[in-house]
Amino acid sequence: MEIDGSGRIYLPARIRRQIRERRFLVRVEEGRIILVPVRSAVERYYGIAGPAAYTSAEEIDEAVEREARRILAGEGLR
């Protein structure tokens, strides 16, 4: 592997296929470059509460409208 003029290191496809992450913490230890995969908070917690109830902005808008109608009809007031 080489570092290009812009400082980029290109990883061969066989290595990229083994490591799916795209962001890394870079450490230098005893003259070695160590790449530690880092996952964002979104990636870490995505799906933790189960599948999403809505898959589009339109579905969310429809659900908000239904709930607003239900509340305004007095069903949600206690």
C-alpha positions as CSV (number, residue, x, y, z in Angstrom):
1,M,0.0,0.0,0.0
2,E,1.1,3.6,-0.6
3,I,0.1,7.0,0.6
4,D,-0.7,9.3,-2.4
5,G,0.3,13.0,-2.7
6,S,-2.9,14.0,-0.9
7,G,-2.1,11.7,2.1
8,R,-4.8,9.1,1.2
9,I,-4.2,5.5,1.9
10,Y,-6.0,3.1,-0.4
11,L,-7.0,-0.2,1.1
12,P,-7.3,-3.2,-1.2
13,A,-10.8,-4.5,-1.9
14,R,-10.1,-7.8,0.0
15,I,-9.5,-5.8,3.1
16,R,-12.4,-3.4,2.6
17,R,-14.8,-6.4,2.3
18,Q,-13.7,-7.7,5.7
19,I,-14.2,-4.3,7.4
20,R,-17.5,-2.6,6.6
21,E,-16.9,0.6,8.5
22,R,-16.0,3.7,6.7
23,R,-14.7,5.9,9.6
24,F,-11.7,5.1,11.7
25,L,-9.8,6.5,14.7
26,V,-6.2,6.6,13.7
27,R,-3.5,5.8,16.3
28,V,0.2,5.6,15.9
29,E,1.9,3.1,18.2
30,E,5.6,2.1,18.0
31,G,5.8,3.4,14.4
32,R,2.7,1.6,13.3
33,I,-0.5,3.1,12.0
34,I,-3.5,1.5,13.6
35,L,-7.0,2.1,12.2
36,V,-9.8,1.5,14.8
37,P,-13.3,1.3,13.3
38,V,-15.6,4.0,14.7
39,R,-19.4,3.8,14.4
40,S,-21.5,6.9,14.7
41,A,-24.2,7.2,17.4
42,V,-26.9,6.7,14.7
43,E,-25.2,3.5,13.5
44,R,-24.8,2.2,17.1
45,Y,-28.4,2.7,18.1
46,Y,-30.3,2.4,14.8
47,G,-32.9,-0.3,15.2
48,I,-32.4,-0.8,18.9
49,A,-36.1,-0.2,19.6
50,G,-37.2,-2.6,16.9
51,P,-38.3,-1.9,13.3
52,A,-39.5,1.6,12.4
53,A,-43.2,2.2,12.6
54,Y,-43.1,4.5,9.5
55,T,-40.9,4.3,6.5
56,S,-41.6,7.6,4.8
57,A,-42.3,11.3,5.6
58,E,-45.8,10.8,4.1
59,E,-46.6,8.0,6.6
60,I,-45.4,10.2,9.5
61,D,-47.6,13.1,8.2
62,E,-50.6,10.8,8.0
63,A,-50.1,9.4,11.5
64,V,-49.8,13.0,12.9
65,E,-53.0,14.0,11.2
66,R,-54.8,10.9,12.5
67,E,-53.6,11.5,16.0
68,A,-54.5,15.2,15.9
69,R,-58.1,14.3,14.7
70,R,-58.4,11.8,17.5
71,I,-57.3,14.3,20.1
72,L,-59.5,17.1,18.7
73,A,-62.5,14.7,18.8
74,G,-62.0,14.4,22.5
75,E,-60.7,10.8,22.5
76,G,-57.3,11.8,23.8
77,L,-58.4,14.1,26.6
78,R,-58.6,12.7,30.1
